[in-house]
Amino acid sequence: MVGVLEGFLVIGVVVVVGYVLGRGGLLGDQGSKVLARTAFFVATPALLFTTLSRSDVGAVLSSGLVVTALTSTLACLLFVPVALLRRRPAGEVVVGSMASGYVNAGNLGIPIAAYVLGDSAAVAPVLLFQLAILTPLFTTLMDVLPGDGRGERPGWVRVALAPLRNPIAIATAAGLTVSATGVVLPEPVTAPVELLADLAVPAMLLAFGISLHGARRPGAGETAGSVWTAVLIKNVLHPLIAWAFAAGVLGLTGPALLAAVVLAALPTAQNVFGYAVRYDRAVPLARDVALASTVVAVPVLLVIAALLT
């Protein structure tokens, strides 16, 4: 229980600091965009490279990775037919899909895993799958899909070369290559990369907090249906799917089952908001789902911890 509350407290404090910065106008009108773009182009690639280059890919190829891969993929896909039936723009479909299955495994998942599950390493399969698969996939889609209402159609050359323009994809490939080859990089190379990596999470949280100033309440306006669809999938269906698959198919019990369900119940990561800002795709949707799912996740996680421990 303590880990759930501590994780949310940490993230909440930084978001509030961002809100205060936005309310005071201390970073100007473009403060949120500047921080988000800095995180996307500099800090997040550094974080991805640092995390993946040091990960033991073989050690996380476990039942946890299987549960994460299947349930997160299904959660993302569940949003798509609903959005298409409602004739939502392509950018909103991509952002809503990502928000439905991309969990806050970093700044929330690690402390919650440490205190609730008793093992911070339990979050490793989630981090690996999201960093290596979901992040490059969704950021590439945001880059090549037509804009919301703008109607441009990217050519095949742009589509084919999209991963080469994506710093997230480049950092992911570089990190996995270093991990797989066992190359040990010298300290003068890793030190500045680590320093930049430390900026990623606070930059995204501050940008998110700044964006809340003057924003409408979550779920208002024309994106209301998409917001609550994503929140329902993320906070309710995703953990239910994880429980059904982990217990019913894989036969997991005890701590392994608890870990699978708790990690699936984590709220939408603020990374989704940062990527939405970078590509100017459904930014209000990303912001609203991240905020609403974080609030809803508190009681959901407390109930899961009470039922499965």
C-alpha positions as CSV (number, residue, x, y, z in Angstrom):
1,M,0.0,0.0,0.0
2,V,2.8,2.4,0.9
3,G,4.5,1.9,-2.5
4,V,1.3,2.8,-4.3
5,L,0.9,6.1,-2.4
6,E,4.6,6.9,-2.5
7,G,4.8,6.5,-6.2
8,F,1.8,8.8,-6.8
9,L,3.1,11.4,-4.3
10,V,6.5,11.7,-6.1
11,I,4.9,12.2,-9.5
12,G,2.2,14.5,-8.1
13,V,4.7,16.9,-6.5
14,V,6.7,17.4,-9.8
15,V,3.5,17.9,-11.8
16,V,2.3,20.5,-9.3
17,V,5.6,22.3,-9.6
18,G,5.0,22.3,-13.4
19,Y,1.5,23.7,-12.9
20,V,2.9,26.5,-10.7
21,L,5.5,27.3,-13.4
22,G,2.7,27.5,-15.9
23,R,0.4,29.6,-13.7
24,G,3.3,32.1,-13.1
25,G,4.3,32.2,-16.8
26,L,7.9,31.7,-15.7
27,L,8.8,29.7,-18.9
28,G,6.7,31.7,-21.3
29,D,3.9,30.6,-23.6
30,Q,6.0,27.8,-25.1
31,G,7.5,26.4,-21.9
32,S,5.6,23.1,-22.1
33,K,6.5,22.5,-25.8
34,V,10.2,23.4,-25.2
35,L,10.4,20.9,-22.3
36,A,8.6,18.2,-24.2
37,R,10.7,18.6,-27.3
38,T,13.9,18.6,-25.2
39,A,12.7,15.4,-23.5
40,F,11.9,13.8,-26.9
41,F,15.0,14.8,-28.9
42,V,17.7,14.7,-26.1
43,A,16.7,13.3,-22.7
44,T,14.5,10.4,-23.6
45,P,16.9,8.9,-26.2
46,A,19.6,9.2,-23.6
47,L,17.4,7.4,-21.1
48,L,16.5,4.7,-23.5
49,F,20.1,4.1,-24.5
50,T,21.3,4.0,-20.9
51,T,18.5,1.6,-19.8
52,L,18.6,-0.8,-22.7
53,S,22.4,-0.9,-22.9
54,R,22.6,-2.1,-19.3
55,S,19.7,-4.5,-19.4
56,D,20.1,-8.2,-19.5
57,V,17.7,-9.0,-22.4
58,G,17.9,-12.7,-21.6
59,A,17.0,-12.2,-18.0
60,V,13.7,-10.6,-18.7
61,L,12.5,-13.1,-21.3
62,S,10.1,-14.6,-18.8
63,S,6.4,-15.1,-18.2
64,G,6.2,-11.5,-17.2
65,L,7.3,-10.4,-20.6
66,V,4.8,-12.7,-22.3
67,V,2.0,-11.2,-20.2
68,T,3.1,-7.7,-20.8
69,A,3.5,-8.2,-24.6
70,L,0.1,-9.8,-25.1
71,T,-2.0,-7.7,-22.7
72,S,-0.5,-4.4,-23.6
73,T,-0.8,-5.1,-27.3
74,L,-4.5,-6.1,-26.8
75,A,-5.2,-3.1,-24.7
76,C,-3.8,-0.8,-27.4
77,L,-5.7,-2.6,-30.1
78,L,-9.0,-2.4,-28.2
79,F,-9.1,1.4,-28.7
80,V,-8.8,1.3,-32.5
81,P,-12.2,-0.1,-33.5
82,V,-14.0,2.2,-31.1
83,A,-12.2,5.3,-32.5
84,L,-12.7,4.2,-36.1
85,L,-16.4,3.6,-35.6
86,R,-16.6,7.2,-34.2
87,R,-14.6,8.4,-37.2
88,R,-11.9,10.0,-35.2
89,P,-8.8,11.5,-36.9
90,A,-5.8,9.3,-37.5
91,G,-3.6,11.1,-34.9
92,E,-6.3,10.7,-32.2
93,V,-6.5,6.9,-33.1
94,V,-2.8,6.5,-32.7
95,V,-2.4,8.6,-29.5
96,G,-5.5,7.0,-27.9
97,S,-4.3,3.5,-28.7
98,M,-0.9,4.2,-27.2
99,A,-2.5,5.8,-24.1
100,S,-4.7,2.7,-23.6
101,G,-1.8,0.2,-23.2
102,Y,1.4,2.2,-22.4
103,V,1.8,2.2,-18.7
104,N,3.8,4.5,-16.4
105,A,6.5,1.8,-15.7
106,G,9.3,4.2,-14.9
107,N,8.6,6.8,-12.2
108,L,5.5,5.0,-10.9
109,G,6.2,1.4,-11.8
110,I,9.6,1.1,-10.1
111,P,8.6,2.4,-6.6
112,I,5.3,0.4,-6.7
113,A,7.2,-2.7,-7.7
114,A,9.6,-2.2,-4.9
115,Y,7.1,-1.7,-2.1
116,V,4.0,-3.6,-3.3
117,L,5.8,-6.5,-5.1
118,G,9.0,-6.5,-3.0
119,D,11.1,-6.5,-6.2
120,S,11.8,-3.5,-8.3
121,A,13.2,-5.8,-11.0
122,A,9.7,-7.0,-11.7
123,V,9.1,-4.0,-13.8
124,A,12.0,-4.8,-16.2
125,P,9.9,-6.8,-18.7
126,V,7.4,-4.0,-19.0
127,L,10.2,-1.4,-19.5
128,L,11.9,-3.6,-22.1
129,F,8.7,-4.2,-24.1
130,Q,7.6,-0.6,-24.1
131,L,11.1,0.9,-24.8
132,A,12.1,-1.6,-27.5
133,I,8.7,-2.2,-29.2
134,L,5.9,0.2,-28.4
135,T,7.8,3.5,-28.2
136,P,9.5,3.2,-31.7
137,L,6.3,1.8,-33.2
138,F,4.0,4.5,-32.0
139,T,6.4,7.4,-32.5
140,T,7.0,6.2,-36.1
141,L,3.3,6.0,-36.7
142,M,2.8,9.5,-35.4
143,D,5.5,10.7,-37.8
144,V,4.1,9.1,-41.0
145,L,0.3,9.2,-40.5
146,P,-1.7,12.1,-41.9
147,G,-2.2,15.0,-39.5
148,D,-5.5,15.7,-37.7
149,G,-7.6,17.2,-40.4
150,R,-4.7,18.4,-42.5
151,G,-5.0,15.5,-45.0
152,E,-1.5,15.3,-46.2
153,R,-0.3,11.9,-47.4
154,P,3.3,10.9,-46.7
155,G,5.2,9.3,-49.6
156,W,6.7,5.9,-49.4
157,V,10.2,7.2,-49.0
158,R,9.2,9.2,-46.0
159,V,7.5,6.1,-44.5
160,A,10.5,3.9,-45.2
161,L,13.0,6.3,-43.7
162,A,10.9,7.3,-40.7
163,P,12.8,5.1,-38.2
164,L,16.1,6.7,-39.3
165,R,14.6,10.2,-38.4
166,N,13.3,9.0,-35.1
167,P,15.7,9.6,-32.1
168,I,13.7,7.1,-30.0
169,A,14.1,4.3,-32.5
170,I,17.8,5.1,-33.0
171,A,18.5,5.1,-29.3
172,T,16.6,1.9,-28.9
173,A,18.5,0.1,-31.6
174,A,21.8,1.4,-30.2
175,G,21.1,0.4,-26.7
176,L,20.0,-3.1,-27.6
177,T,23.1,-3.5,-29.8
178,V,25.4,-2.5,-26.9
179,S,23.6,-4.9,-24.6
180,A,23.7,-7.8,-27.1
181,T,27.4,-7.4,-27.9
182,G,28.5,-6.8,-24.4
183,V,30.5,-3.8,-25.3
184,V,31.6,-1.8,-22.3
185,L,31.6,2.0,-23.0
186,P,34.2,4.2,-21.4
187,E,33.2,6.6,-18.6
188,P,33.7,9.8,-20.6
189,V,31.1,8.4,-23.1
190,T,28.5,7.2,-20.5
191,A,28.7,10.1,-18.0
192,P,27.2,12.8,-20.2
193,V,24.6,10.4,-21.6
194,E,23.5,9.5,-18.0
195,L,23.4,13.2,-17.1
196,L,21.1,13.9,-20.0
197,A,19.0,10.8,-19.2
198,D,18.3,12.1,-15.7
199,L,16.4,15.0,-17.4
200,A,13.9,12.8,-19.2
201,V,11.3,12.1,-16.5
202,P,11.3,15.5,-14.7
203,A,11.1,17.3,-18.1
204,M,8.1,15.4,-19.2
205,L,6.4,15.8,-15.8
206,L,7.0,19.5,-15.7
207,A,5.8,19.9,-19.3
208,F,2.7,18.0,-18.3
209,G,2.1,20.2,-15.2
210,I,2.5,23.4,-17.2
211,S,0.0,22.1,-19.8
212,L,-2.6,21.7,-17.0
213,H,-2.8,25.4,-16.4
214,G,-5.8,26.8,-18.1
215,A,-6.8,23.4,-19.5
216,R,-10.4,22.3,-19.5
217,R,-11.4,19.5,-17.1
218,P,-10.5,16.0,-18.4
219,G,-13.0,14.5,-20.8
220,A,-14.6,17.8,-21.9
221,G,-15.1,18.7,-25.5
222,E,-15.1,16.6,-28.7
223,T,-12.5,14.2,-27.4
224,A,-14.6,13.2,-24.4
225,G,-15.6,9.8,-25.9
226,S,-12.0,8.9,-26.7
227,V,-10.7,10.0,-23.3
228,W,-13.1,7.8,-21.3
229,T,-12.7,4.9,-23.7
230,A,-8.9,5.0,-23.2
231,V,-9.3,5.4,-19.4
232,L,-11.8,2.4,-19.3
233,I,-9.4,0.2,-21.2
234,K,-6.3,1.3,-19.2
235,N,-7.7,1.3,-15.7
236,V,-10.2,-1.6,-15.9
237,L,-9.9,-3.8,-19.0
238,H,-6.1,-3.9,-19.1
239,P,-5.6,-5.3,-15.5
240,L,-8.6,-7.7,-16.0
241,I,-7.1,-9.0,-19.2
242,A,-3.7,-9.5,-17.4
243,W,-5.4,-11.4,-14.6
244,A,-7.4,-13.6,-16.9
245,F,-4.4,-14.4,-19.1
246,A,-1.8,-14.8,-16.3
247,A,-4.1,-17.0,-14.1
248,G,-6.2,-18.8,-16.7
249,V,-3.7,-19.4,-19.4
250,L,-0.3,-19.4,-17.8
251,G,-1.5,-20.6,-14.4
252,L,0.4,-18.0,-12.4
253,T,-0.4,-17.6,-8.8
254,G,0.9,-15.7,-5.7
255,P,3.5,-13.0,-6.3
256,A,3.8,-13.7,-10.0
257,L,0.1,-13.2,-10.6
258,L,0.1,-10.0,-8.4
259,A,3.0,-8.6,-10.4
260,A,1.2,-9.2,-13.7
261,V,-2.0,-7.5,-12.6
262,V,-0.4,-4.6,-10.7
263,L,1.9,-3.7,-13.6
264,A,-1.0,-3.8,-16.1
265,A,-3.1,-1.5,-13.8
266,L,-0.5,1.3,-13.8
267,P,-1.9,4.5,-15.4
268,T,-1.0,5.9,-18.8
269,A,2.6,7.2,-18.9
270,Q,3.3,10.9,-19.3
271,N,5.6,9.9,-22.1
272,V,2.5,9.6,-24.3
273,F,1.8,13.3,-23.7
274,G,5.4,14.2,-24.6
275,Y,5.2,12.3,-27.9
276,A,1.9,13.8,-28.7
277,V,3.3,17.3,-28.2
278,R,6.3,16.5,-30.3
279,Y,4.2,15.4,-33.3
280,D,1.3,17.7,-32.5
281,R,-1.1,14.8,-32.4
282,A,-4.2,14.8,-30.2
283,V,-2.4,16.6,-27.4
284,P,-5.5,17.3,-25.2
285,L,-6.4,13.6,-25.5
286,A,-3.0,12.5,-24.3
287,R,-3.0,15.0,-21.4
288,D,-6.5,14.2,-20.3
289,V,-6.0,10.4,-20.3
290,A,-2.7,10.6,-18.5
291,L,-4.3,12.8,-15.7
292,A,-7.6,10.9,-15.4
293,S,-6.0,7.4,-15.5
294,T,-3.5,8.4,-12.8
295,V,-6.3,9.6,-10.5
296,V,-8.4,6.4,-11.2
297,A,-5.4,4.1,-10.8
298,V,-5.0,4.9,-7.1
299,P,-8.1,3.1,-5.8
300,V,-7.7,0.4,-8.5
301,L,-4.2,-0.5,-7.4
302,L,-5.2,-0.4,-3.7
303,V,-8.1,-2.9,-4.4
304,I,-5.8,-5.2,-6.5
305,A,-3.2,-5.2,-3.7
306,A,-5.9,-6.0,-1.1
307,L,-7.4,-8.8,-3.1
308,L,-4.3,-10.6,-4.4
309,T,-2.0,-10.3,-1.3
